Amino acid sequence: MALEVQFEKRLASYNLNVEFSCDAAPLAVLGPSGAGKSMTLRCIAGLERPDRGHIALDGRVLFDSSRGINVPSRDRRIGLLFQHYALFPHLTVAENISFGLDSLPIAERAARVQRQIAQAHLAGFENRSPRELSGGEQQRVALARALAIEPRALLLDEPLSALDTHLRGQIESQLIDTLSNFRRPALFVTHNMEEAYRIATNLVVLTHGRVAAHGPKEEIFGHPPNLEVALLTGLKNFSRAKQISTDAVEALDWNCTLQTLRGPQPIAGPPKYVGIRAHYVDFLEASSCVSSGANVFPCWLVRASETPFRITLYLRLHNPPDGSGEHHLQAELFKEKWLRMKQHPQPWHVQLSPESLMVLPE
Amino acid sequence: MPLDFSPIWISLETSFVATAITLVIGVAVAIWRANRRGVGPALLDSVFLLPLVLPPTVVGFLLLLIFGRNGPLGRILLHFGATVVFSWPATVIAAAVVSFPLMYLSVRAALEQVDSHLLQAARTLGASEWRVFRRVALPLAWPGILAGTILAFARALGEFGATLMLAGSIPGRTQTIPIAIYFAVEANDLHQAVAWSLIDIFISLAMVAGMYYWTHLQNPARPRWTRESNR
């Protein structure tokens, strides 16, 4: 069971040109707003027509420009969850869920609606109007409505973005459950990389209408193929770099030489950037190891930004802050460690350990 | 002279039939128009709206040219032994043409404001275009369509100029209330003019009150037709 997608579509400001496939494991389409994520879903659902290409689901051709095939939306049997759910405001919850079941005998229709209501924990809401529901309940109705037609694939357009933050965690875990029971191609669009990582097995990273990366999420987060993907997967620290030996680069923006892992980097092309994720920036507390470790540098605090349990430190390497407010690195750490560190006088010492460094091509 | 009540029935019959015709044609044209872009349909729009901006006498005169003995449609109808001019159907045609733009504009606006995501959602759920229209677009556009119907009916009821040109003033056949008022005033029969005016005011008030009752008060617990989209 698989969804094969390969198409081109000219849009007002850029060309959308995507190619990927999706099997029964949930796939997240990650990208900044305006990258063509929603348009990709709409093309798969048959609501927009690509200019060229081929879309097939379980071997059935849904769109093929060279053969003149464009199966209409109503015959694709692809469930689509709209970003704002698009519930029919003049129908009740039960009527919304049964909307796509009008070809079934009444008894079976009722049974399916009941099953969806039970699975979506909507018992007691059958006769409510969508406007009487909370955002999370509306989302569940929309998902139940899409699943009721027993779709061959499920597309979700930013399914959590319209929800309040405190609701999101709960709805997200319900969504993960639903997707793991679905066992058919499921695609969901998001601009939130953590959400993508939590929900999906595989990732497609979309930038400017192109697939910048496609593969298992661990691989893409661990070894982003380029700087753009690295930034989209949450990289906060990077510097322009020049290779000076097989295991060292010069970090031009950080004014230092960094040891990297020996051997060829798993990247396409010569190194152009070096980066490190904010939570891998390590602080050395015992002064004894300062001289011994690789890539250890003195640093000064420029400013700090707190959340309830974590803190982000903006650091300047080599010299005390010059008043410009410019920083070299962001480091993220838990408050306990920060409270201990505060006791020590500056400069502190950070270690950018070679195994944590990412070397990136253009 | 005892009052001849026939203008009331002629006015009401004419307005109802004309409104029914504009409703069907207005909805059909608005749907046709909703899925089209470009210069052609836009030009056609201005033709549809012409009766709204032209003086009714001009509309009536044009209809006379079209439906007259030598007019393109008149000749065809004559071929089947039918004459339109100075007959009751002429009052309906005049009222329908003049009230059509109000219906068309209202229905189009009502259909355009239906959230297109709802129509798309219905399509992904397997609904045919007819089902999308009947179960989603029509119920959601209903308040606007109803408003257009009221406007068109009011316009048809008040129609004078085009009706006089095309249908004349034949008592008991084509004489509507507005035309009866005009000829009563011209004949210096002020009593009759006042009587007809009062009757016209009464019919209009009853109409508006009835529509208001039907849309807002009929079912306050569940006013499904008047519900708008929740965003």
Interface residues (C-beta under 8 A of the other chain):
Chain A: A45 G46 L47 P72 S73 R74 D75 R76 R77 I78 G79 L80 F82 H84 A86 L87 F88 P89 H90 F99 G100 D102 S103 S129 P130 R131 R145 A146 I149
Chain B: D115 H117 L118 Q120 A121 A122 R123 T124 L125 G126 A127 S128 R131 R135 V136 P139 L140 R224 W225 R227 E228 S229 N230 R231
